[in-house]
């Protein structure tokens, strides 16, 4: 069971940098819903809060499982806090909005990234029960961003033209960049 305040009983892990293979491959579905999974979610919340993020995918702490956590406001400043196991992005629609986006695995990099203004995720909770999460605005951006991580993607792949060029140049100049990054 999660503590009352998500992450308060968790362990903070280092955030995995983009050069790591675990961030570039699709994550495996969770098949066992046990204390280990609960601990993973608790640690993910602790890590997300310590890194001052609004979302975190399991592979961002080196665990290749389909899980993400979030504590993210929408555009009406309504706070959404939760987790989803085995998430699938089933809808992304509405207006496409270019908004500032960053990533804990690409520290310091930010870019105006196009995302749909509405997203729906279906998955499971810690017991395996089905859940559906709908988000709009900034929260929809978060849901799309974290889903992409679990599929081996990163927000830079959503960029085109000059934005893509500038982001890739910034990555190559970053102190954490490794030539094997391939971006």
N, C-alpha and C positions, 0 to 999 in steps of 0.2 A: 504494500500500500504506500502511495506517495505521502510524504509529510504534508502538513497543512500549508506550509509555504514551500512551493516546489524548489528543490535544490538546496534547502537548508540542511539536509542530512547527506548531501552529495559531496563527492570529491571533485575538485577542479582538475581537469586534464589539460595538457598543452593542446592548442588548436593545430591541426594538421595543415601544413603549408601545401599550396597548390601543386608543387612538384611531386607530391606523393602519389603513388599508383592507386591507392585506395580511393582517392578522389576522382579518378579518371575512369573507373569501371562501374557498371551498374551494381547496386547493392543486392544482397541476397534477401529473400523474404524471411520474415521471422516465422518460425514454426512452433517454437516452444514459448509459452506464456508463463513465466516463472519469476522467482525472486531475482534471478540474474537480469532479466529484462527490466524489472522494476528498478533495480540498482542502476542499470544503464541510463534509464530516463532521468533518474534523480541526479546522476553525475552530469548528464547533458545539461540539465537546468542550471546546476552549479557553475558549469563551465561557461554557458551562455551569459549568465549574469556577471561572472568575473571578467569576461571579455567585452562587456557592455554591448551585447548583441540583442537582436529581436527574434532571432531564430537560429537553430543549430541542427544540422543533420548528423547522424551517428558517424558517418565516414569522416566528418570534420574532427573527430577525436580518435580516428584510426580504426573504427569498428564498421565493417562492411555489411551492416544490416539496415533494412528499410524502416527507419525510425527517424522522426524529427520532433523537436519541441519548439514552442513559440511563446513569446510574451510580446505582443505587437498591437499597436493601436490601428484602428481604421481611420478613414479621413474625417469621421465625426468625433474622433478622440475617444471612441469606445475601446477599452482594453480587452484583448482576447488572449487568454492564457491556456495552454494545453499541450497535448502530445498526440501523435498519431503513429500507429504501427501499420506497416504495409500500405502506405498511402498510394493512391492512384489519382492523378489529376484527371477528373472526368469531364470537367467543363472549364473553359477559359474563354470568356467572351465579353462583349461590351466594347466600349471605346478603348483604343490602344493609347496609353499615356506614357510619355517619356518622363521618368522621374529618377531622381538620384538614387543610386544603388551602390552598395559596397558589399564586401564579403570578409568575414573573419579569417578566411584562408588566403586572402589576397590583401594583407594589411596595408592601409593607406590608399588603396586604389578605389576611386569612386567615378561613376560615369552615369550620364543620363541614359537610362536603359528602357526600351519600350516593353511594356507589359500590358496585358488586358486588365481592365478595371474591375473584373469580377472573376472569381475562381471557385470551383467546388472540388473538394478532396473527399474521397471515400477511403476508409481504412478500418482499423480496429483500435480498441483501447487496450489497456494492459491485461485485461481478462480475455481478450479475443472477441469481445462483443463488437458488432459493427457500429461505426460512427460516420457521420457526414458533416463536413465543416464547409461553410460557405463564407467567403470573404469578399469585401469590396475595398476599393481604394488601396491604401498602403498595405492593409492586411492581405488583400488579394496578391499583391506583389510579393509579399513574404511567402505565401503558400506556393506560388509558382517557383520562386527562387529555391526554396528548400526541396521541393519535388525534383527540380532539375539536378540538385546535388546528388540525390539518391539514384539518378539515372546516369551519373558520371559527368554531369555538366556544371558549368559555372556561368555567371551572368555575362561575362565578356563575350561568350559565344552568341549572345542575343544582339550584339552591336554590329552595325554596318558602317561603311564609308569612313569618314573622318573620325568618328567616335571610336570605331574599331581600331583604326591605325594608331590613334593617340593612346588608347588603353594598352595595346600590345607593346608600344614603345615604352610606356611607363612600367610595364611588367619587366621588360628586358633591362631596365635601369634600376629596378628595385633591389635592395640588398639581399632579399630572400630568393631572388631568381636563380634558377639553375638552367643551363642551356638545354637540358632534356625536357623542359617545360613544353616546348612545341607550340607556343603561342606567339 
